[in-house]
Amino acid sequence: MNHRPTRARGRGQRGSVTPLIVGFATVLALGIALVTDATAAYLQRSGLSTLADGAALSGADAGATGRSTYTEGVPTDDLPVDAAAARAGVEAYLRQVRAHEEYPGLRVAVRVDAATSSVHVRLTAPLDLPLAIPGAAADTTVAAEGEASSLVGE
């Protein structure tokens, strides 16, 4: 009888499972980090958006109740917005809600458009990502904008 050495099935494949498991675990960890960081950015953007909307409304309200409204009367269409009063209204609102404490490094840009009687607020704040993804930018910022106009209702 001719005897051939028998080889255990699967013995030659034993080492190929380990790289597969390591690769899957790496992809899973990167996926978790990506979802966690994206959620943190979304939540910060949502909070900044709410702040920007509130600041724009306060700025439009403060700017529309400026001196010209009292000296020239209330117009029949758009209320003129006083730029300095609108900016002061935005800053007062952000101080009142303690926005700079909640978002350290918060930057504020206010633009008043006299043609449309609107106040545009852009807020930008740095975000410290909870999980760092290799190769991602070290400094992450999130921005949101809000706009409000002062109109005379009918």
Secondary structure, 3 states (H helix, E strand, C coil): CCCCCCCCCCHHHHHHHHHHHHHHHHHHHHHHHHHHHHHHHHHHHHHHHHHHHHHHHHHHHHHHCCHHHHHHCCCCCECCCCHHHHHHHHHHHHHHCCHHHHCCCCEEEEEEECCCCEEEEEEEEEECCCCCCCCCCCCEEEEEEEEEECECCC
